[in-house]
Amino acid sequence: MTPFAQLLHTFFHDWLIRQRGTSRHTVRAYRDTWRLFLRFVAARAQRPVAYLELTHLTATDVLAFLEYLEHERHVTIATRNCRLAALRSFFAFVADREPLAMAQCAAVLRIPTKRGPRREVCYLDVGSVSKVEIATPMDLIYKVLFPSHREGPEGTPLSTLARDGWPARGIAAPSAPLAPGAPLCQPL
């Protein structure tokens, strides 16, 4: 096994799984990233994946791989950043174990994540706000339990219920809260 293959094996089996305790989903995502990245670098270097060494994996290759993901595979910026995180994790691991590769690893670790376009924040205008019905939790409960009714307890319109679910005026709220586990309604 080559030194690079040994590092990659140790990264996945010892460091990610045993020491870090990452989930199997993370391990699979990192595995998929490395599968894509190694195939990409092997195609660029025109050599089989089995003959790649750590020195073949440069920051330039990582940047080219990220461009390839965005433009040819049409991944989202979030996916691109996840792939970069998988690569960075390995190079941080290598930097701790291979002092001679520290400059190469530092160059990869300096690659920034990409920010996507921010969605414009849309606010309601004054006319739209007046049309919005403000629903209390009790409104929602009555709409689910009694979808054909537009009224709350004892004929109280839902719009007149206070925040705690009891009418703002008219029927008084109970003095003691319900006991835990007490039924919310009586059976018929």
C-alpha positions as CSV (number, residue, x, y, z in Angstrom):
1,M,0.0,0.0,0.0
2,T,1.4,3.4,-1.0
3,P,1.9,6.1,1.8
4,F,-1.0,8.1,0.3
5,A,-3.3,5.1,0.2
6,Q,-2.3,4.3,3.8
7,L,-3.2,7.9,4.9
8,L,-6.5,7.8,3.1
9,H,-7.3,4.4,4.8
10,T,-6.3,5.7,8.2
11,F,-8.4,8.9,7.7
12,F,-11.5,7.0,7.0
13,H,-11.2,3.9,9.2
14,D,-9.3,5.3,12.2
15,W,-9.8,9.0,12.4
16,L,-13.4,9.5,11.1
17,I,-15.0,6.4,12.5
18,R,-13.1,5.5,15.6
19,Q,-11.7,8.8,16.9
20,R,-14.3,11.3,15.6
21,G,-17.3,9.1,15.8
22,T,-18.9,10.6,12.6
23,S,-22.1,9.2,11.3
24,R,-22.2,6.7,8.6
25,H,-23.9,9.3,6.4
26,T,-20.9,11.7,6.8
27,V,-18.5,8.9,6.1
28,R,-20.4,8.0,2.9
29,A,-20.5,11.6,1.8
30,Y,-16.8,12.0,2.3
31,R,-16.2,8.7,0.5
32,D,-18.2,9.9,-2.5
33,T,-16.3,13.2,-2.5
34,W,-13.0,11.4,-2.5
35,R,-14.1,9.0,-5.2
36,L,-15.1,11.9,-7.5
37,F,-11.9,13.9,-6.6
38,L,-9.5,11.0,-7.2
39,R,-11.1,10.2,-10.6
40,F,-10.9,13.9,-11.5
41,V,-7.3,14.3,-10.6
42,A,-6.4,11.0,-12.3
43,A,-8.0,12.1,-15.5
44,R,-6.2,15.5,-15.3
45,A,-2.8,13.8,-14.6
46,Q,-3.5,11.0,-17.2
47,R,-2.7,8.2,-14.8
48,P,-4.7,5.5,-13.0
49,V,-6.1,6.3,-9.5
50,A,-3.9,3.6,-8.0
51,Y,-0.8,5.5,-9.0
52,L,-1.7,8.9,-7.5
53,E,0.4,10.2,-4.6
54,L,-0.2,12.9,-2.1
55,T,2.0,15.3,-4.1
56,H,-0.5,15.1,-7.0
57,L,-3.3,16.6,-4.9
58,T,-2.6,20.3,-4.9
59,A,-4.8,23.3,-4.1
60,T,-5.0,24.0,-7.8
61,D,-6.5,20.6,-8.3
62,V,-9.0,21.2,-5.6
63,L,-10.0,24.5,-7.1
64,A,-10.3,22.9,-10.5
65,F,-12.4,20.1,-9.0
66,L,-14.8,22.6,-7.4
67,E,-15.2,24.4,-10.7
68,Y,-15.9,21.1,-12.4
69,L,-18.5,20.3,-9.8
70,E,-20.3,23.6,-10.3
71,H,-20.1,23.9,-14.1
72,E,-20.1,20.4,-15.4
73,R,-22.0,18.5,-12.7
74,H,-24.2,21.5,-11.9
75,V,-24.2,21.0,-8.1
76,T,-25.5,23.7,-5.8
77,I,-23.2,25.9,-3.8
78,A,-24.1,24.0,-0.7
79,T,-23.0,20.7,-2.2
80,R,-19.8,22.3,-3.5
81,N,-19.1,23.6,0.1
82,C,-19.8,20.1,1.5
83,R,-17.3,18.6,-1.0
84,L,-14.8,21.2,0.0
85,A,-15.3,20.4,3.7
86,A,-14.6,16.7,3.0
87,L,-11.3,17.6,1.3
88,R,-10.3,20.1,3.9
89,S,-10.9,17.5,6.7
90,F,-8.5,15.1,5.0
91,F,-5.8,17.8,4.5
92,A,-6.1,19.0,8.1
93,F,-5.7,15.3,9.1
94,V,-2.6,15.0,6.9
95,A,-1.1,18.3,8.1
96,D,-1.0,16.8,11.7
97,R,0.7,13.6,10.5
98,E,3.0,14.6,7.6
99,P,5.1,17.7,8.4
100,L,6.6,17.7,5.0
101,A,3.2,18.1,3.4
102,M,2.2,21.0,5.7
103,A,2.6,23.7,3.0
104,Q,0.5,21.7,0.5
105,C,-2.2,21.1,3.1
106,A,-2.2,24.8,4.2
107,A,-2.8,25.8,0.6
108,V,-5.9,23.6,0.4
109,L,-7.1,24.7,3.9
110,R,-7.0,28.4,2.7
111,I,-9.6,27.8,0.0
112,P,-12.7,29.6,1.1
113,T,-16.2,28.4,1.0
114,K,-18.4,30.0,-1.6
115,R,-21.3,32.2,-0.6
116,G,-24.5,31.9,-2.6
117,P,-26.8,34.7,-3.6
118,R,-28.9,36.0,-0.8
119,R,-32.6,35.9,-1.2
120,E,-34.2,39.3,-1.1
121,V,-36.2,39.8,2.0
122,C,-39.8,40.7,1.2
123,Y,-42.0,42.5,3.7
124,L,-45.7,42.8,3.7
125,D,-47.0,46.3,3.0
126,V,-49.6,47.9,5.3
127,G,-52.6,46.7,3.1
128,S,-51.4,43.1,3.2
129,V,-50.8,43.1,6.9
130,S,-54.5,44.1,7.5
131,K,-55.6,41.1,5.5
132,V,-53.6,38.6,7.4
133,E,-55.6,36.7,10.0
134,I,-53.6,36.4,13.2
135,A,-54.1,32.8,14.5
136,T,-53.6,31.8,18.1
137,P,-52.8,28.2,19.0
138,M,-56.4,27.7,20.0
139,D,-57.6,28.9,16.6
140,L,-55.5,26.3,15.0
141,I,-56.8,23.6,17.3
142,Y,-60.4,24.5,16.6
143,K,-59.7,24.6,12.9
144,V,-58.3,21.1,13.0
145,L,-60.9,19.6,15.3
146,F,-63.9,21.5,13.9
147,P,-63.1,22.4,10.3
148,S,-66.7,23.3,9.4
149,H,-67.1,25.6,12.4
150,R,-65.9,29.2,12.5
151,E,-66.6,29.6,16.2
152,G,-64.7,28.6,19.4
153,P,-66.1,27.5,22.7
154,E,-69.8,28.3,23.4
155,G,-70.2,30.2,20.1
156,T,-67.4,32.6,20.6
157,P,-66.0,33.8,17.3
158,L,-62.4,32.6,16.9
159,S,-61.2,36.2,16.2
160,T,-62.2,37.3,19.8
161,L,-60.2,34.6,21.6
162,A,-57.3,35.9,23.6
163,R,-53.7,34.7,23.2
164,D,-54.1,31.9,25.8
165,G,-57.0,30.5,23.8
166,W,-59.8,31.8,26.1
167,P,-62.2,34.6,25.0
168,A,-60.8,38.1,25.5
169,R,-64.2,39.0,27.0
170,G,-67.3,37.1,28.0
171,I,-66.3,33.7,29.3
172,A,-63.8,33.8,32.1
173,A,-60.7,31.6,31.9
174,P,-60.4,28.8,34.5
175,S,-58.5,29.8,37.7
176,A,-56.4,26.6,37.7
177,P,-54.5,25.1,34.8
178,L,-55.4,21.7,33.5
179,A,-53.6,18.8,35.2
180,P,-51.0,17.0,33.1
181,G,-52.6,14.3,31.1
182,A,-56.1,15.6,31.6
183,P,-58.3,15.3,28.5
184,L,-58.8,18.6,26.6
185,C,-62.4,17.7,25.8
186,Q,-65.1,15.6,27.3
187,P,-66.3,12.5,25.4
188,L,-69.8,12.7,24.0
